[in-house]
Amino acid sequence: MISHTHHGASESFWISGALIIGSFVYLRGWLRVRRHDHNVEGWRAGSFLFGLLFIWIAMASPLAALDHEMLTAHMVQHLLLMTLAPPLILLGVPREPKDNHLLQRLQAINPFSKTEPMQLFRRVISHPAVCSLAAAGALVVWHIPSVFMLGLRSQMWHGAQQVSFLATGLLFWSPVVRPLQNGLKWPESSILLYLFLATLPCDILSGFLVFCDRVVYPVFLLSPHPSGLSALEDQQCAGALMWTCVTVVYLIAGAVFTARLLSPYRSDAVAIPQFESQGIAVRHSDPHKLEAL
């Protein structure tokens, strides 16, 4: 137990340092973009930093040391890494590639970024079906009792578990936050079905944890429970937390997406670039009138 504690403290130190460096790099790039383009929204920086904060809470805060004692603590980590942090991070990235100087530099340094195999890989990995299956697979596989125990016994596998939660979370939320950026010809309204189908694996797992009459992960029978809950009550609390949090977050995302689809300004925003490409300009004083050049 002592060696595990020291190793965990060392890991928390490096994770905290990496997140601090990442936040400074992001803020430096954001301020540089802000100086050239004052239309860059300030809330994007706050969203990105809150996403990093959630990652720190899940992986390097005192909460990270409780996942070996409480299933509820593990579930909070899972929700932070897979459900809350990824959309905030994606919302913090500038929408236009031309505004992302860091992305331009990385593409210039990497000679393989524009090759046909890499382009094909990006199209495959960004397909909504692949994104959804990757997230569902990570959720199901890591909660199989034997695999779950592997993550508890090995610090390396525990780290792999957390990284996979974050990576598949970013994949899952990318079609929701940035729809149609992968070049696929599919209706944006299908995002609502995408979100609904994604709740099914979470509902099945959380329902099983809540209504099961035995402790699924026996290791928690031998662990001390700081909260005073029994192992079965802790399991039911973890399942209820997952069920509630995922449902609420997905409902909020679906409501925001629906409001965006039904917005009366949406058609104008799509039509204006088409008119401008044909030599037609929009009067800034009256956005509903078009004047031919």
C-alpha positions in Angstrom: 0.0 0.0 0.0 2.8 2.4 0.8 4.6 1.8 -2.5 1.3 2.3 -4.3 0.8 5.6 -2.5 4.2 6.9 -3.5 3.8 5.8 -7.1 0.4 7.5 -7.2 1.8 10.7 -5.8 4.6 10.7 -8.4 2.1 10.0 -11.2 -0.2 12.9 -9.9 2.8 15.2 -10.0 3.6 14.5 -13.6 0.0 14.7 -14.7 -0.4 18.0 -12.9 2.7 19.4 -14.6 1.6 18.2 -18.0 -1.8 19.8 -17.6 -0.3 23.1 -16.4 2.1 23.2 -19.3 -0.8 22.4 -21.7 -2.9 25.2 -20.3 -0.1 27.7 -20.7 0.6 26.6 -24.3 -3.1 26.9 -25.1 -3.5 30.4 -23.4 -0.4 31.6 -25.3 -1.8 30.5 -28.6 -5.3 31.8 -27.8 -4.0 35.3 -26.8 -2.0 35.4 -30.1 -5.1 34.6 -32.1 -7.1 37.1 -30.0 -4.7 39.9 -31.0 -5.3 39.2 -34.7 -9.0 38.4 -34.5 -11.1 40.0 -31.8 -14.1 37.9 -32.9 -12.6 34.9 -31.1 -15.0 34.1 -28.3 -13.6 34.4 -24.8 -15.7 31.6 -23.5 -13.8 29.0 -25.6 -10.7 29.6 -23.4 -12.7 29.1 -20.3 -14.3 25.9 -21.7 -10.9 24.4 -22.6 -9.4 25.2 -19.2 -12.4 23.7 -17.4 -11.9 20.6 -19.4 -8.3 20.4 -18.3 -9.5 21.0 -14.7 -11.9 18.0 -14.9 -9.0 15.8 -16.2 -6.9 16.9 -13.2 -9.7 16.1 -10.8 -10.1 12.7 -12.3 -6.4 11.7 -12.6 -4.3 13.7 -10.2 -6.5 15.1 -7.4 -7.2 13.3 -4.0 -10.2 11.7 -5.8 -7.9 9.6 -7.9 -6.7 7.8 -4.8 -10.2 6.8 -3.8 -11.1 4.7 -6.8 -9.4 1.6 -5.2 -11.7 2.0 -2.2 -15.1 3.1 -3.7 -16.8 2.3 -7.0 -18.5 5.6 -6.8 -15.1 7.4 -7.0 -14.2 5.3 -10.0 -17.5 6.3 -11.6 -16.9 10.0 -11.0 -13.5 9.6 -12.7 -15.1 7.8 -15.6 -17.8 10.5 -16.1 -15.3 13.3 -15.8 -12.9 11.8 -18.4 -15.5 10.5 -20.9 -18.6 12.7 -20.5 -17.7 16.1 -19.2 -14.1 17.0 -20.1 -14.1 16.0 -23.8 -16.9 18.3 -25.0 -15.4 21.2 -23.0 -12.0 20.7 -24.6 -13.5 20.4 -28.1 -15.5 23.5 -27.6 -12.3 25.3 -26.6 -10.6 24.6 -29.9 -11.0 27.3 -32.6 -13.5 26.2 -35.2 -11.6 27.5 -38.2 -8.3 25.7 -39.0 -6.9 29.0 -40.2 -7.2 30.4 -36.7 -5.4 27.4 -35.2 -1.7 28.3 -35.6 -0.6 25.3 -33.5 -2.5 23.0 -35.8 -0.9 24.6 -38.8 2.6 24.2 -37.4 2.0 20.5 -36.5 0.7 19.8 -40.0 3.8 21.5 -41.5 6.2 19.5 -39.3 4.5 16.2 -39.9 5.2 15.1 -43.5 2.6 12.3 -43.2 -0.4 14.4 -42.3 -1.5 15.0 -45.9 -0.7 11.5 -47.3 -3.5 9.4 -48.6 -3.2 6.7 -45.9 -3.3 9.3 -43.2 -6.3 11.0 -44.8 -8.1 7.7 -45.0 -7.3 6.9 -41.4 -8.7 10.3 -40.3 -11.9 9.7 -42.3 -12.4 6.3 -40.8 -11.6 7.3 -37.2 -13.9 10.4 -37.4 -16.9 8.4 -38.8 -19.8 8.7 -36.3 -20.3 4.9 -36.2 -16.6 4.4 -35.3 -16.7 7.1 -32.7 -19.8 5.7 -31.0 -18.6 2.1 -31.1 -15.2 3.1 -29.7 -16.8 4.8 -26.7 -19.3 2.0 -26.1 -16.5 -0.6 -26.4 -14.3 1.2 -23.8 -17.2 1.5 -21.5 -18.2 -2.2 -21.7 -14.7 -3.8 -21.8 -13.3 -1.9 -18.8 -16.3 -2.8 -16.7 -16.0 -6.5 -17.2 -15.1 -7.7 -13.7 -11.8 -9.4 -14.8 -10.7 -6.4 -16.8 -11.8 -4.0 -14.1 -9.6 -5.9 -11.6 -6.7 -5.7 -13.9 -7.0 -1.9 -13.8 -7.0 -2.0 -10.0 -4.0 -4.2 -9.6 -1.7 -2.6 -12.2 -0.8 1.1 -12.3 0.0 0.8 -15.9 -3.3 -0.8 -16.9 -5.1 1.8 -14.7 -3.4 4.5 -16.7 -4.4 2.8 -19.9 -8.0 2.7 -18.7 -8.1 6.4 -18.0 -6.4 7.3 -21.2 -8.9 5.2 -23.2 -11.8 6.8 -21.4 -10.5 10.3 -22.4 -9.6 9.3 -26.0 -12.8 7.6 -26.8 -14.7 10.5 -25.1 -13.0 12.9 -27.5 -13.9 10.7 -30.4 -17.5 10.3 -29.3 -18.1 14.0 -28.8 -16.4 15.2 -32.0 -19.4 14.6 -34.3 -21.6 16.4 -31.8 -19.4 19.5 -31.2 -18.1 19.7 -34.7 -20.7 18.1 -37.0 -19.9 17.5 -40.7 -16.2 18.4 -40.3 -15.2 14.9 -41.5 -16.7 15.6 -44.9 -19.5 12.9 -44.6 -22.8 13.6 -46.3 -25.2 12.8 -43.5 -28.0 14.9 -42.0 -27.1 16.8 -38.9 -30.5 15.9 -37.4 -29.2 12.3 -37.1 -27.0 13.6 -34.2 -30.1 13.3 -32.0 -30.4 9.6 -32.9 -26.6 9.3 -32.3 -27.0 10.7 -28.8 -30.0 8.5 -28.0 -28.3 5.3 -29.1 -25.2 6.2 -27.0 -27.3 6.2 -23.8 -28.2 2.5 -24.3 -24.9 1.0 -23.2 -24.7 3.4 -20.2 -28.3 2.6 -19.2 -27.7 -1.2 -19.4 -24.6 -1.0 -17.3 -25.9 1.5 -14.7 -29.2 -0.4 -14.4 -27.3 -3.6 -13.8 -25.2 -2.0 -11.1 -28.3 -0.4 -9.4 -30.6 -3.4 -9.4 -28.0 -6.2 -9.0 -28.5 -7.9 -5.6 -24.8 -8.8 -5.2 -21.5 -6.9 -5.3 -20.2 -7.2 -8.9 -16.6 -6.3 -8.0 -15.7 -8.3 -4.8 -12.5 -6.3 -4.2 -14.7 -3.5 -2.7 -16.0 -5.9 0.0 -12.5 -5.9 1.5 -11.8 -2.2 1.0 -12.6 0.5 3.7 -15.4 2.8 2.8 -14.7 6.4 3.9 -18.3 7.3 3.1 -19.8 4.8 5.5 -21.7 3.0 2.7 -21.6 -0.7 2.4 -20.1 -2.2 -0.8 -23.6 -2.9 -2.3 -24.8 0.6 -1.4 -21.6 2.0 -3.0 -22.3 0.0 -6.1 -25.9 1.2 -6.3 -24.8 4.8 -5.8 -22.2 4.5 -8.6 -24.8 3.1 -11.0 -27.4 5.8 -10.1 -24.7 8.5 -10.6 -23.8 7.2 -14.0 -27.4 6.8 -15.1 -28.4 10.4 -14.0 -25.3 12.2 -15.2 -25.2 10.7 -18.6 -28.9 11.2 -19.2 -28.8 14.8 -18.1 -25.6 15.7 -20.2 -27.0 14.0 -23.3 -30.4 15.7 -22.9 -28.7 19.1 -22.6 -26.6 18.3 -25.7 -29.6 17.2 -27.6 -31.6 20.3 -26.6 -28.8 22.6 -27.6 -28.4 20.8 -30.9 -32.1 21.0 -31.6 -32.2 24.7 -30.8 -29.4 25.2 -33.3 -31.2 23.2 -36.0 -34.4 25.2 -35.5 -32.7 28.6 -35.3 -34.2 31.1 -37.8 -30.7 32.5 -38.5 -29.3 29.1 -39.5 -30.4 29.3 -43.1 -29.0 32.8 -43.5 -25.7 31.7 -42.1 -25.5 28.9 -44.7 -26.8 30.9 -47.6 -24.5 34.0 -47.2 -21.2 32.3 -48.2 -23.0 30.8 -51.3 -24.2 34.3 -52.4 -20.8 35.8 -51.8 -19.1 33.1 -53.9 -21.4 34.2 -56.8 -20.5 37.9 -56.5 -23.4 38.9 -54.2 -22.7 40.9 -51.0 -24.7 41.2 -47.9 -25.4 44.6 -46.4 -24.3 44.8 -42.8 -27.0 47.2 -41.9 -29.8 44.8 -43.0 -28.8 41.1 -43.0 -32.1 40.1 -44.6 -31.5 42.1 -47.8 -29.0 41.2 -50.5 -27.5 43.6 -53.0 -26.0 42.4 -56.2 -22.6 43.9 -57.0 
